[in-house]
Amino acid sequence: MCGLSAFVSSRPDAGPPDADTAAAFAAALETMRHRGPDDTQIEYGDGYAFGFNRLAIIDREHSVQPIRYADRWTVVFNGEIYNYRELRADLIREHNAVFTTEGDSEVLAAAFHYWGEAALPRMRGMFAFVAFDHRTGTLHAARDAFGIKPLYLLETADGLFLASERKALVPFAASAGGALDTDALAHYLTFQYVPEPLTLHRHVRRLAPGHRLVWTPGGGVREYRWFRPSLRPLHVQPEAAYQAIQDALTASVRRHLHADVPVGTFLSSGVDSSAIVALAARERPDIHAFTAGFAAQGYSEIEVAQDTADQLGVRLTPTVVTDEDVLAALPRIVQLLDDPIADPSLIPLYFLSRTAARHVTVVLSGEGSDELFGGYRIYREPHSLAGVGRLPVGVKRGLRHLAEVLPEGVKGRSFLERGTTPIEQRYYGNARIFTADEKARLMRYTAQPHTDITGHLYAETADVDDVASMQYVDLHTWLPGDILAKADRMSMAHSLELRVPFLDQQVYAAAAGLPTELKLPSGTQTTKHALREAMRGIVPESVRSNRKLGFPTPTRLWLRGPIGDWVDALLAGSQAGHLIDLNYARGLLAEHRRGEADRSRKVWTVAMFCLWHAINVERSIVVPAPAAVPQLL
């Protein structure tokens, strides 16, 4: 796990970076020091620079990066390859490959040297890497299948820059112009995050999940897709499907536990994290689990998590987050994100990671389960709307008109609107914040519609049912843009490696062909049915049959108290008024505080952008570097 940075010049005859450029490169790498505090190395050469901040997990003494391989490649690699020992054996058998370390970094370099792009689907793990071919002057980069690890890129007249975080690229973007991407902002106001590959910086973007790129001087960036997750329901025998899930997840957890440092787990109230803890405890009975909750009544999973931990016989360390903690940490959290994410659950994740980092260096967590196995209640919507969907077109048109004239808040209006709206217009992810009409009031400009992000995804799933289409949209948008981005940033803030056993090739394969009835049985409110059945006898029955809370956050309460006062002052003093109507946003906050309507998600989304703007554009809020948190022995 690490923070990587790389630069390759567009001039074929370029020499090593001059002193000023080298100093700027080193300073940019230092902004990601939290990602890898154990070691920092920079390699400068003719027309290139590679930098690496290392969090040492495997082969701690020897697997230093950047790594040179076969007198041809310079490689930097962020992530973990869980089957690196098998790949190493294959490379020795097939190519007599020579290795000087015992880690996965050199295996990745050798795999790319001998197998090229064919190495990518053979690697089980999470990764973002950059490999420079000194013989041809070609740069290669790739990102894992689901986007667990980030990779940002910036192309200027000077060459190509890449980094694990956007903040390490911004100093080099001046020549390209630093304009804020207003389309990306508009999408943020819809989704609560900036969808990939966009960022709020017009010239910095992300390599998409399951993609690789090739760059040559004068040839520019060429991107290729090497993996496309797809959920296509098949006819399967239920018991065989449950067993396949159990076997795949068991094997995945076993692989994810491999490390030369202490490993723990996160534990909430749901079947996802409970399954990981239960399976991990079978391999390591002394596994240490961590959970979080808020001091506000009704917003804590600690009691449920403690009961689960007691039944599984594992040690649990809870973290209680107060309103004062939130106010103190919010600027640091938003700075870490690079682009704002208005998902309030990242706040407990920040504090949870801080606590865990005092005890362990690696944690296993349950991200990805909901998207693969159908864990969101919104996935039941196609079933509830099926009756309206079967009505004649003319009748639906009339019901749509009726919904439009009904006053907002009248019971039944939302049902009629959703039932008469095609799914590709109705569903664009779990977090649907501002509608098109609301954005027209909020934004000071006209931007592209959300269908620019989701339209092609629906076109790619025209032959599957609506539930599978919704999952497909989330796998390509919500999962990398929100769930995995916040997991990476909040854990890495504390130099903690977060691993996600559900996003393993074999677990994905076990989920990909599940029919909708095995995920969301009709006549019930159950979600993730197949996963729950697969975990029968493994996780406590009280968890297996209950709905999780998912680290709930008291955003509604916050905005009616001191945090709401702080948000109001933030909006009042913001210099982002040329982009959004701050008076409209403050009006939403006032309605919420008077108890007239729940505007918490909308207000929080605007507030997190304004905080981001104050830190990154206005420079009116300066975030001090955090003190190192010592690890407890």
N, C-alpha and C positions, 0 to 999 in steps of 0.2 A: 504494500500500500504506500502511496506516495503522492507527491506533486511533481509533475514533469513539465519541462519547458523545452522547446526546440525552435531553432531558426536555421533556415537554409537560404542563402543569397540567390537572387535572380541573376547575378553576374557569374558566368562560368569561370572567369579568371579572378574571382575575388580572393583576397588573402584573408588571414585571420581578422576577426573584428578588432577595430582600434580600441584604445583605452576607454574612450567615452562610451562606445557601444557595449563593450564588455562590462563596464560598471553598471550600465542601465539594465543589461540582461541579468546580472547578479542581483540587482535591487528588485527586479520584477520577480525573480525566483524566491526572494526572501518574503514576498507577500503571501506565499503559500507555505511558509515554514511550519504552520500548524499541521499540515498534511504529512510531514515527515521530519520530526525533530531529531532523529537518531543520527543522521549523516547528510551532508550536503556536498555534492560533487558537480563540477562544471568541466566540460571538455570543449575547448575552442580549437578550430582548425580552419583550413582554407575554405572560406565561404560558409561556415556553419558554426553553431553553438548548441550544445545539448546540456541541460541542467536537470538535477534530480535531488529532491528532498525525500529521504527514505525513512519510512516507518518499518523497522526490521522485524519481519514475522517468520520467515523461513531462511535457514542457512545464514543466521544473523551475522556471522563473522566474515563471510566471504562474498556473498552475492551483491557486490557493490555495483551501482549504476552511475553513469552510463556504462553499458557493457559493449566491448568490442568482440566480434565473432568472425573467424575465418579470414582475418585481415581484409574484410570487405564491408562489414556492417557496423554501424553504431546504433545502438538500440536503447530506448528508455521505455519503461513498461510500468503502468499503474494497475494493480489488481492482484488476482491470484488465479493460477491454473491448477485446479484440484486434481487433475489426472496427469500431472507433469511427470510423475515417476513412470507411468506406463508409456507416455510419449517418449521419454528419454530412452527406455528400453527399445522401443520401435526404431528410433533414430540410430541407435548403435547397431541394431540388427540389420536395418535396411541400408545404412550409409556409412557404417563404421565411424559415426560421429564421435568427436572427442570433446570431453567436458572437463573443466577445471574447477567447477563449483558443484554444490549439492542442491541448488535452488531452482526455482521455476523460471527465473529470468533468462538464464542461459539456454534452457530448454526451448523457450519461446523463440529466442534468436536463432537457434539451430533449426527449429521447425520451419521458420520462415525462409531460412537459407536453403534448405533442402526441398521443402514442399511448396514454397510460395503461398499464394492465396488459398491453396487446398488445405493449408494448416488450420485455417480459421474454424471450420466446422468440426475439426478433430479435438479442439480445445474445450474442455468443460471448465467454465469459470467465469470470472468477471474481469474485463480488461479494457484498457485503452493504451495503445502503444504507438510509437513512432520509430521507424527503421530507415536509416539513411544508407543507401548503396553508394559507397565511395567509388566504385568502378564506373558506374553509369551516371552518377550525379542525380539519381532519382530518389525521391523521398516517398515512402509508403507509410500509411497509418491506418488503423482499424479500431473499431469499437465493438464491444460484445453484443450479443444477439438482442438483449432487452434494454441496453442502455444503463446498466448498473453503474458503470464508471464513466465520467464525463470527459469530453475532449473538445476544446474550443480552437477555432482557427481564424487567422487574420491574414489576408493577402494584400500586400502593398507593392509599390514599385521596387522596394528594396528586396522583397522575397516573401517567403511564407513563414509565419509564426504559428506555433501551436502550444497549448498549455492546458493543464487540468482545470484551471479556473480563469474566468474572463478577466479578473483584475490584473493578472500577469501579462495580459496582452494590451490593455488600454494605453500604457505609456508609449507603445509603438504605433498607435492608431492615429496620431496627430496628422500625419501626412495624408491619411485617407479621409480626414474629416471626422468630427466626433458627433455628428447629428444624432439625436434620439430617433429611433425607428417608431414612427407614430402608428404604423400598422401593427407592430408588435405590442404596443401599448393598448391598442384597441382590443386585440385578442386577449391580453392579460385581463382586461375589464370584463371579458366574457367568461374566461376559463379559471381565473384566479392565479394563473401562472402564465409565463410566456411559452407558447408551444414551440417545440423543436422543429426545425433547426434555428429558429429565430432567437435573437437576444434584443435587449433594448438598445444596444449599440448597432447602428445601421451597418457597420462594416465587420463586426465580429459575429460569427455564427458557430453553430455546433455541428460536428459530424453526427449524423443521425444514427440511432441504434441499428445494429446489423449491417453497417456500411463500412466500406474501406475507401481510401483515396490514394491516388497516385499523382505526384507533382514533379514536374521537370522545369528547369529554367526556360522560360519562353513558351512552355506548353500549358501552363496554368494547372488548376486543380481538376482532376477527373474523378468522379465518385461512382462507386459501384455498390449495388446491394448484394450482400452475400448470405443474408438470412431474412426471411419474412415469416413471422409467427402467424399461424392461421388456425382457427378453431372450426373444424368442419365436422358436425355431428355425424356419427356413424352408428350402425346397429351393433351394439356390444352386449355381452352378457353381464348383468350387473355385478355378480359376485366376482367374475374375472376382472372387471374394471376396478372394483374396490381393492382387490389383492394387488393389482398392478400399481395402483397409487401408493399403497402401503409399502410395497417393496422398493419403489423408486424413491420415495421420501426417506425411508430408512437408510438407503444407500447414500443418498445425497447428504443427509445430516452427518453420517459417518465421515464422508469426505471433507465436509466443511469444518469438522472439528480438528483437522490436522493443522498443527502450528507448533512453533518452538517457543511460544509465549503463552501466558494464561488466557483461556477462552471462557466466556460466559454466554448468557442468553438474555434477551428481553422477554418479559412475560406480561401480557395484558389479561383481559378476561375472556378472550376468544379461543376458538379451537385451533387457529393458525399457530399462534405462539405457544399454546399449550402442547400441541403436537410436537413442535421442535424441542421444547424443554423435555417432554417425556421421552422422546427418542434419544436426545443427547444424554439424558440421565442413565439410559441403558448402557451407553458406551462409557460414560464418565459419571459415576454416582456422586462425585463431589462437585458437579457443575454448579456454578453460582449464577442465580437469576436476579434480574433487576426490573423494577416496575416504578411507575410514577402516578401521581394523582394531585389534584388541587385541594387547597384548604377549603374552598367553597363546598358547601354541603351538596351532595348529589353528583359531584364531578370527580369522583375518584374510583379507580378500579383496584385500589390497594387491598381492600378486604377480600375481594373475589380472588385476586392473584395470590394472596397469602394462603387462602384455603386450597387453591390448586397446588401451590408449592408444598403445602403440608401433606396433601394426598400423594404427591409424587416423591416426597422425601428429599426435596432440594432446598438449599439455602436461598432466601430471598432478601434483598436489600431494597427497601422502598425509598422514594424521593417525594417529598411534599413541596409543591410549588405555591408560593404566595403571590398576591397582587404586586407586592413590592419587588419580588424577584422578577416578575414580568417587565415592569417599568424599567428596572435597571438593565435588563439584558436585551431588550428589543433593538436598540441601535446596533449592538454587536451582531445580533442574529441576522438582521437585514443586510448588514455589510458583508457577512459571510456568504449570503445567498447569491451575490453578484447581480441577479435580477430578482425582483420581489416575487415572493410566493405568499399568497394571502391565506394559506391553509393554517389555521391556528394550532393544529395538532403538532406543528413543528416546534412549538414552544415547550411542551413537556418533553419532546424528543431531545431537545437541546440539554435540558437539565438531567434527563435520564442518562444521556451519554456522558455528561460530566461526572455523575456519580459512578457509572460503570468504569470509566477510565481510571479511577482511583484504585481499582481492584484488578482489572484485566486489560488486555490490549486488543482483544478480538471479541465481538459479540455476534451471535446468530439471531436473526430477526425474521418476522413472518411476511415481509413485503412480497407481493406478487400472487399470493393465494387467492385473493378476491377476484382478480382479473382472470385467472386461469380457471377457477372452479365455480364462478358465478356467486360471489359473496355479497354483492350489493343489492339491497332491497329494490332499487330502481330497476333492476333486471326483471322484476316481476311485472313491470308496467305493461309490456305487450299482452300479457295474459289478461290483465284487468281491463284493457282497452279493446280486446278482441271483438266484443259485441258491437261496438261503434264502428270498428273497422270493416265489418261485414255489411254495413248498411249501403244502399245505393248511393252513388255519387251525389245526386241531387239532394237527397236527405242530409247527407253529411255537410253539403254546402249550406243548407239552411240552418243546421245546428251550429255551424261555425259562425254564421251571421248572428245568431242568437247569443252566442258566447261573447261576441264583440260588443253587444249593446248592454249586456248585464253589467251592473256596477262591480268594480273591483272588490274582491272579498266575499261576494255572494257565493253561497255554497253551490257547487256544481259547475261554476264557470270554468275553473281550471280543468275539470274532467272533460268538459266539452271541447275546450281549446286543444288539449292534448290528444283527445280521441279523433279529432278531425284534422290533425296536422301530420303529414308524412313523417316517418321516423327520422329521415335524414335531415329534416328541418327541426324536429322536436328534440332529438337527443344529440348533444355534442359534449357529453362527459358528465362526470359526477358532480362537478362544481359549476353550476350554471348561475352566474352572478347577475350581470346586467343583460337584459334583453336588448334587441336591436332598437326598440323604441326608447328604452331607458338610456341607452348609450347616446342616442341622438340628442337627448336633453343634457347629458353629462359632458360629452366631449365638445371641444371647440372646433372640431374639424370632422370631415367625413373620411371614413376608413373602410377597408375591405371587410366583407361579412365573414362570420365564423365558418361558413361553408367552404371558404378557401382552404381551411385546415382539414375539415372532415369530409368534404365532398368526394374526393378520390378514394377514401377508405370505404365509403358506402358502395361506390362503384365496384370495388374489388370484392365485395361480399354480397353481390346481388343474388347469388344462388343459395344463400343460407338464410335461416330464420332470423327474426329481429333480435333475439337475445344474443345469438352468435355475432351479429353485426355490432351490437352495443359493446360486447366484450372486445371485439376487434378494434373498435374506435378507442377504447380505453387502453388497450395494450400499446397502441401507437401514439397516444397523446397523454392521457392522465398518468399512466404508469411512469414513463420516463420524465415527463415534464413536472410532475408534482411529487409523487410517492418516492421515486428513487432519487430525485434531485435533493429533496429535503433530507432523506436518509443519509446520503453522502455528505452533505454540507454540515449537518448537525453532529454527526459522529466525528468527522474529520476535524471539526472545530476543536475537539479535545484529543486529537491524535488517537482515535479509536477506530479500528477497522470493523465495519459492519458487513456481515455476510448474509446472503439471502438464499437459503437452501431450496425454497420453492421455485426459484428461477434457474433450475438445472435442466439440462437437455432431456434427461429421462423423466423427470417430473412433468415437464411440458408435454412430452410425448404421451404420458399417461392421461393428461387432461385434454389434449387436442381433439380427440375423437368422441368425447363424452356427449351423448344426446342431451338436449335441454331438459328432458324429464328426469335425468339423473342428477342434474344440477339444481333444478328448481321444480320439484314435483308439484303438479297441479293439485288444487284443493288444500294446499297447506301454505304457510308463510315461511317455510324452510328455505334457506339458502345453502349453497355448498353441500348439498345432500351427499354426493358421492364421497367427498372428503370426510364428512362426518361418519359415514359408514365405514370408510377405510380406517378410521381412528377408533372404532369401537373396541373397547378393551385395552386401549393404549392411553387415552386421556380420560380424566374423570368424567363420569356420566353427567355431572352437573354442568360441566363446560361443554361437552359434546352436543348437548341438546339445547343450549341457550344461545341467545344472540349476544355478540360482543358489543362493547361500547367503543373500543378503539381509541383509548386515551382521550375522552371527551374534554372539551375546553369550555369554560364558562364565559364565552365571548359576550353573550347577551347581558350577563351581570356586569362584566367589566365595563361596558360602555355606559352603564347607569351609575358608575362610581368614579373614583379618582382616575382610573384609566380613561374613562370617557372625558373627563376634564382635560386630560393630557391630549387626547385625540382632537378635541375641539380647538385647543390652542395650536396644535400642529397644523390643522386645516386653515385656521385663521391667519397664520404666519407664513404659509407656504407660498413659494414663488412659482408654483406650477399652474397658476391660473390661466395662462395662455393655452394650456392643454386641456384642462378640465374645469368645469364650472364648480368652483369651491363653495359658493353659496348654496348651490343645489345639494352638494354633499353634506354641508352643515345642516341643511334643512332635514335631510334624512336622519342625521344624528339626533336632531331635536325631536323629531317624531318618535324615534326609538326611546329616548330618555323620558318622554312624556307617557310612554306606554301605549301609544296609538297604533303601532305596528312594529313587527320585528324587522328592523333594518340592519341587524348586526353584520351579516355577511357582506352586504354592499358597503357599509361604512368601513368595515375592517379592510376591505380590498382597496378602497381609495386611500385610507390612512397609511397602509403599507407602501403604496406607491409614493405618497408624499414624503414618508420617512426616507425611502430610497432616494428620492429626488433631493432631499435636504442633505443627505450624506454624499451623494455621488455627483450632483450637478451644482447645487447652491454652495456646497461646502460649509453650510451653516451649522452642521452637527459633525463634530470630530469624534471618532470612535478610538479610544486609546487601545493599545495592544494589551491583550489579557496577560495576567501573570500565569506562569506555568503551574499546573495542578499536579502535585506529587502523587505518585502511585503508592498505595498502601501495600505493605507486605503481609 
